[in-house]
Amino acid sequence: MTILVCGSLAYDTIMVFQDQFRNHILPDQIHILNVAFLVPDLRREFGGTAGNIGYNLKLLGEEPRIMATVGHDFDPYERRLDHLGLSRGHVKRLDDQFTAQAFITTDVDDNQITAFHPGAMSFAHLNRVADAPDAKLGIVSPDGRQGMIEHARDFASAGIPYVFDPGQGLPMFSGPELLGLVAEATALTVNDYEARVLEQKTGRSIAQIAATVDAVVVTRGGEGATVIAAGEEVRVAAVKPDALVDPTGCGDAFRAGLLYGMAREWGWTRSVQLACVMGSIKIAHRGGQNHRPTREAVSKRLRDSFGQTL
């Protein structure tokens, strides 16, 4: 099944602060916040929501189609996609823009502070879902605001089931806009913090929002994930990782596992079990695309953790 992954391709500059942010932020002085974090560990990684999700789907044996807009500095990432065998037939280059770039600082508790330059991502609406006529399943992940709106609308108009994954894009939308975007989706994925933001913006509880879609999946870090579908709530336990190294891209790995299960009509619980396995594998590696498990290794971990196989 062809899975169309709409989202960003980005360069991630990742810095690790060897302390806790909370030790350096005075709650009663937030109005004059002025902090600097010494980050001796710095690296540049290939990332972006579409890039990360596509990478993980490829690990699982899928042939996803990435739909994204990039800038004049995309050459290194282009070579990487070609090396991985990931199609860039729906990747549009804009020579007057930079490729999207995230500057991420992570502390020892895996909390993150991110500054993000959207660059070419802001023109995501130049890509059309109709340009991928073989798509049978999709995801709308964080991207340019207009692009997310139009891609969601296009999936719905074409009758293509898709996951709405607002993520870091939540602040771009009003409550009514979010309700409209969610209502047209097959499933909604958010983390526990994003779920609270969504509730605040819309004035609806997650349970109420879940009544408008087939499923809502809420990731909860080390506590696993919650699936709300058909009026029932199911908790899926987290999978113990080999190490806790870097949370960057864990949510994208999770969503790839979810999409893989959806493509095979596994059902929500089994799909989320694979998603939890993918997240646990990713967190043991730096960056969003440096884990390289074989498909057999993923299947073994899925079997050992949940009694399931790919």
C-alpha positions as CSV (number, residue, x, y, z in Angstrom):
1,M,0.0,0.0,0.0
2,T,1.3,3.4,-0.9
3,I,1.5,5.7,2.2
4,L,1.8,9.4,1.5
5,V,3.7,11.2,4.2
6,C,3.0,15.0,4.2
7,G,5.3,17.0,6.5
8,S,8.7,18.6,6.7
9,L,12.2,17.7,5.6
10,A,14.5,19.6,7.9
11,Y,18.0,19.8,9.3
12,D,18.2,19.3,13.1
13,T,20.9,21.0,15.0
14,I,20.8,19.1,18.3
15,M,22.5,20.3,21.5
16,V,22.7,18.5,24.8
17,F,22.6,20.4,28.1
18,Q,24.1,18.3,30.9
19,D,21.8,19.6,33.6
20,Q,18.1,20.2,34.2
21,F,16.5,23.3,32.6
22,R,14.4,23.8,35.8
23,N,17.6,24.4,37.8
24,H,18.3,27.5,35.7
25,I,14.8,29.0,35.2
26,L,13.3,31.1,38.0
27,P,9.5,30.7,37.9
28,D,8.9,34.1,39.4
29,Q,11.2,35.8,36.8
30,I,9.7,34.4,33.7
31,H,8.7,37.9,32.6
32,I,12.4,38.8,32.3
33,L,13.7,35.5,31.2
34,N,17.3,35.6,30.0
35,V,19.1,32.3,30.2
36,A,22.1,30.7,28.4
37,F,22.8,27.0,28.4
38,L,26.3,25.6,27.8
39,V,26.0,22.8,25.3
40,P,29.4,21.1,24.6
41,D,27.7,18.3,22.7
42,L,26.4,19.5,19.3
43,R,25.6,17.7,16.1
44,R,23.6,18.2,12.9
45,E,21.2,15.5,11.8
46,F,18.7,14.8,9.0
47,G,15.2,15.2,10.3
48,G,11.8,16.7,9.8
49,T,8.5,14.9,10.4
50,A,8.1,13.5,6.9
51,G,11.8,12.5,6.7
52,N,11.7,10.7,10.0
53,I,8.4,9.0,9.4
54,G,9.4,8.0,5.9
55,Y,12.8,6.6,7.2
56,N,11.0,4.4,9.8
57,L,8.5,3.1,7.3
58,K,11.4,2.2,5.0
59,L,13.0,0.2,7.9
60,L,9.7,-1.7,8.2
61,G,9.8,-2.6,4.5
62,E,7.4,0.0,3.2
63,E,7.9,2.3,0.2
64,P,6.5,5.6,1.4
65,R,6.1,8.7,-0.6
66,I,7.4,11.8,1.1
67,M,5.6,15.1,0.2
68,A,7.6,18.2,1.3
69,T,9.0,21.5,0.2
70,V,12.8,22.2,0.6
71,G,15.3,24.9,-0.1
72,H,18.5,25.6,-2.0
73,D,20.6,23.9,0.7
74,F,18.9,20.5,0.3
75,D,21.7,18.7,-1.7
76,P,23.1,16.7,1.3
77,Y,19.6,15.5,2.3
78,E,18.8,14.7,-1.4
79,R,21.8,12.4,-1.6
80,R,20.7,10.8,1.7
81,L,17.2,10.1,0.4
82,D,18.7,8.6,-2.8
83,H,21.1,6.4,-0.7
84,L,18.2,5.2,1.4
85,G,16.0,4.5,-1.6
86,L,13.3,6.9,-0.5
87,S,11.4,8.5,-3.3
88,R,11.7,12.2,-3.7
89,G,9.2,12.5,-6.5
90,H,7.0,14.7,-4.4
91,V,9.7,16.8,-2.9
92,K,9.6,20.3,-4.3
93,R,12.8,22.5,-4.2
94,L,12.5,26.3,-3.8
95,D,15.8,27.9,-4.7
96,D,15.0,31.2,-2.9
97,Q,14.4,29.5,0.5
98,F,16.4,27.6,3.1
99,T,15.3,24.1,4.0
100,A,13.5,24.0,7.3
101,Q,15.9,23.9,10.3
102,A,15.3,23.1,14.0
103,F,17.7,24.1,16.7
104,I,17.0,21.7,19.6
105,T,18.4,21.8,23.1
106,T,17.7,18.7,25.3
107,D,18.4,18.5,29.0
108,V,19.2,15.4,31.1
109,D,15.5,14.7,31.7
110,D,14.8,14.7,28.0
111,N,13.0,18.0,28.1
112,Q,13.5,20.0,25.0
113,I,13.6,23.7,24.0
114,T,13.4,24.1,20.2
115,A,13.7,27.1,17.9
116,F,12.5,26.4,14.4
117,H,13.0,28.2,11.1
118,P,10.3,27.0,8.6
119,G,12.0,28.3,5.4
120,A,10.6,26.4,2.4
121,M,8.2,24.4,4.6
122,S,6.0,27.5,4.7
123,F,5.2,26.8,1.0
124,A,4.0,23.2,1.6
125,H,0.7,24.1,0.0
126,L,2.4,24.1,-3.4
127,N,2.3,20.3,-3.2
128,R,-1.0,18.6,-3.9
129,V,-2.2,15.2,-2.7
130,A,-3.7,14.7,-6.1
131,D,-0.1,14.6,-7.5
132,A,0.2,11.2,-5.7
133,P,-2.8,9.3,-7.3
134,D,-1.6,6.0,-6.0
135,A,-1.8,7.0,-2.3
136,K,-4.1,4.8,-0.3
137,L,-3.2,6.0,3.2
138,G,-1.7,9.2,4.5
139,I,-0.6,11.4,7.3
140,V,-0.7,15.2,7.8
141,S,2.2,15.9,10.1
142,P,3.7,19.3,11.2
143,D,4.3,21.4,8.0
144,G,3.4,24.8,6.7
145,R,0.0,26.0,8.0
146,Q,-1.7,26.3,4.7
147,G,-0.2,23.1,3.5
148,M,-1.6,21.2,6.5
149,I,-5.0,22.6,5.9
150,E,-5.0,21.8,2.2
151,H,-3.5,18.4,2.5
152,A,-6.1,17.4,5.1
153,R,-8.8,18.7,2.9
154,D,-7.5,16.9,-0.1
155,F,-7.1,13.5,1.7
156,A,-10.7,13.9,2.9
157,S,-12.1,14.9,-0.5
158,A,-10.3,11.9,-2.2
159,G,-11.7,9.5,0.5
160,I,-8.1,8.6,1.5
161,P,-7.9,7.6,5.2
162,Y,-5.3,9.7,7.0
163,V,-3.8,10.5,10.4
164,F,-3.8,14.1,11.6
165,D,-0.7,14.7,13.6
166,P,-0.6,18.5,14.5
167,G,2.4,18.2,16.8
168,Q,4.5,21.4,17.0
169,G,2.0,22.9,14.5
170,L,-0.7,23.2,17.2
171,P,-0.1,26.9,17.9
172,M,-0.8,27.8,14.3
173,F,-4.5,26.9,14.5
174,S,-7.5,28.2,16.4
175,G,-9.8,25.9,18.3
176,P,-12.5,25.8,15.6
177,E,-9.9,25.1,12.9
178,L,-8.5,22.2,14.9
179,L,-11.9,20.7,15.4
180,G,-12.5,20.9,11.7
181,L,-9.2,19.3,10.8
182,V,-9.7,16.5,13.3
183,A,-13.2,15.8,12.2
184,E,-12.1,14.9,8.6
185,A,-9.3,12.6,9.8
186,T,-9.4,8.9,10.4
187,A,-7.2,9.2,13.5
188,L,-5.6,11.9,15.6
189,T,-2.2,11.4,17.2
190,V,-0.8,13.7,20.0
191,N,1.5,13.4,23.0
192,D,0.1,14.0,26.5
193,Y,1.2,17.7,26.5
194,E,-0.3,18.3,23.1
195,A,-3.5,16.7,24.2
196,R,-3.9,19.2,27.0
197,V,-3.2,22.1,24.6
198,L,-5.8,20.7,22.2
199,E,-8.4,20.5,25.0
200,Q,-7.6,24.1,26.1
201,K,-7.9,25.4,22.5
202,T,-11.0,23.6,21.6
203,G,-12.9,23.5,24.9
204,R,-13.5,19.8,24.3
205,S,-12.1,16.9,26.2
206,I,-10.0,14.3,24.4
207,A,-12.8,11.8,25.0
208,Q,-15.2,14.2,23.2
209,I,-12.8,14.7,20.4
210,A,-12.3,11.0,20.0
211,A,-16.0,10.6,19.3
212,T,-15.5,12.5,16.0
213,V,-12.8,10.1,14.6
214,D,-12.1,6.4,14.5
215,A,-9.4,6.7,17.1
216,V,-7.3,9.1,19.2
217,V,-3.8,8.0,20.1
218,V,-2.1,9.8,23.0
219,T,1.6,9.0,23.6
220,R,2.8,9.2,27.2
221,G,6.6,8.8,27.0
222,G,7.8,6.2,29.4
223,E,4.2,5.3,30.3
224,G,3.4,4.0,26.8
225,A,0.3,5.2,24.9
226,T,-3.5,5.4,25.3
227,V,-5.9,4.5,22.5
228,I,-9.4,5.8,22.6
229,A,-11.6,4.2,19.9
230,A,-15.3,3.2,19.7
231,G,-15.9,4.7,23.2
232,E,-13.3,2.5,24.9
233,E,-9.9,3.5,26.3
234,V,-7.0,1.0,26.1
235,R,-3.5,1.5,27.6
236,V,-0.6,0.1,25.8
237,A,2.6,-0.3,27.9
238,A,5.8,1.2,26.9
239,V,8.6,-1.0,25.6
240,K,11.8,-0.9,27.6
241,P,14.5,0.6,25.5
242,D,18.1,-0.5,25.4
243,A,19.2,2.9,26.5
244,L,17.8,6.4,27.0
245,V,19.9,8.5,24.6
246,D,17.8,11.1,22.7
247,P,14.0,11.6,22.4
248,T,14.3,13.5,19.1
249,G,12.2,11.8,16.5
250,C,10.6,9.2,18.8
251,G,7.1,10.5,18.0
252,D,7.8,10.1,14.3
253,A,9.1,6.6,14.7
254,F,5.9,5.8,16.7
255,R,3.7,7.2,13.9
256,A,5.5,5.1,11.3
257,G,4.6,2.0,13.4
258,L,1.0,3.2,13.6
259,L,0.8,3.7,9.9
260,Y,2.3,0.3,9.1
261,G,-0.4,-1.3,11.2
262,M,-3.2,0.8,9.7
263,A,-2.0,-0.2,6.2
264,R,-2.6,-3.9,7.2
265,E,-5.8,-3.3,9.1
266,W,-4.3,-4.7,12.3
267,G,-6.6,-2.8,14.6
268,W,-5.6,0.1,16.8
269,T,-4.2,-1.8,19.8
270,R,-1.8,-4.0,17.8
271,S,-0.8,-1.0,15.6
272,V,0.1,1.0,18.7
273,Q,2.0,-1.9,20.1
274,L,4.3,-1.8,17.0
275,A,4.4,2.0,17.3
276,C,5.7,1.7,20.9
277,V,8.4,-0.8,19.7
278,M,9.5,1.7,17.1
279,G,9.7,4.5,19.6
280,S,11.7,2.4,22.0
281,I,14.3,1.5,19.3
282,K,14.7,5.1,18.3
283,I,15.2,6.6,21.7
284,A,18.4,4.5,22.2
285,H,20.1,6.4,19.3
286,R,21.0,10.0,18.7
287,G,19.1,11.9,16.1
288,G,15.9,11.0,14.3
289,Q,17.4,8.7,11.6
290,N,20.4,6.9,13.0
291,H,18.8,3.7,14.3
292,R,19.1,0.8,11.8
293,P,17.3,-2.3,13.1
294,T,16.5,-5.0,10.7
295,R,12.9,-5.9,10.1
296,E,13.6,-9.2,11.8
297,A,14.9,-7.4,14.9
298,V,11.8,-5.2,15.0
299,S,9.6,-8.3,14.7
300,K,11.4,-10.0,17.5
301,R,11.0,-7.1,19.9
302,L,7.3,-6.9,19.0
303,R,7.0,-10.6,19.7
304,D,8.9,-10.4,23.0
305,S,7.0,-7.4,24.2
306,F,3.4,-8.1,23.0
307,G,3.3,-11.6,21.6
308,Q,2.8,-10.2,18.1
309,T,4.9,-10.3,14.9
310,L,5.1,-8.2,11.8
